Amino acid sequence: MAIHQKHEIVCCERCQSAFECKANSFTKCQCTQVQLTLNETQYVSELYDGCLCASCLLELQKEYRDILTAK
């Protein structure tokens, strides 16, 4: 009997940690814990193509904000 898995286990493109991607139910996905502005989202998308874990999203958000304050 096959086990039906509702969500996919993926590796974070940045840190390689495994997490459950809930793209088909994105309001429950761990990445929605990080509220990115449009500019922050664009910054992340310029660096990475795939899914990122919430920890990496938070780090990239901080990195982007640090860049802005350094200007």
C-alpha positions in Angstrom: 0.0 0.0 0.0 1.4 3.4 -1.0 1.6 6.2 1.5 0.1 9.4 0.2 2.2 12.3 1.1 0.4 15.6 0.9 3.4 17.9 1.0 6.9 17.6 -0.5 10.1 17.4 1.6 12.6 19.7 0.0 16.1 21.0 0.8 16.6 24.7 1.4 18.6 26.0 -1.6 20.7 28.2 0.8 21.5 26.0 3.8 20.5 22.5 2.5 18.3 21.8 5.5 15.2 19.6 4.8 11.8 21.0 5.4 8.2 20.3 4.4 7.1 22.5 1.5 3.4 23.2 1.5 3.2 25.1 -1.8 -0.2 23.5 -2.5 -1.4 25.0 0.9 0.9 28.0 1.1 -1.0 29.6 4.0 0.3 26.8 6.2 3.8 26.7 4.8 6.7 27.7 7.1 7.8 30.4 4.7 4.7 32.4 5.4 6.1 33.1 8.9 8.4 35.6 7.3 6.7 38.7 6.0 8.9 40.1 3.2 8.3 43.5 1.5 8.2 43.6 -2.3 11.8 44.8 -2.4 13.0 42.1 0.0 11.2 39.4 -2.1 12.9 40.7 -5.2 16.3 40.6 -3.4 15.8 37.0 -2.4 14.6 36.0 -5.9 17.7 37.6 -7.5 19.9 35.3 -5.4 17.8 32.0 -5.3 15.4 30.2 -7.5 14.1 27.5 -5.2 12.4 27.2 -1.9 14.1 28.6 1.2 13.5 27.7 4.9 12.1 30.3 7.2 15.5 30.7 9.0 17.2 31.6 5.7 14.5 34.0 4.7 14.9 35.8 8.0 18.7 36.0 7.5 18.3 37.3 4.0 15.7 39.8 5.1 18.2 41.1 7.7 21.0 41.1 5.1 18.9 43.2 2.8 18.0 45.7 5.6 21.6 45.9 6.6 22.5 46.8 3.0 19.9 49.6 3.1 21.1 51.1 6.3 24.8 50.9 5.2 24.0 53.2 2.2 
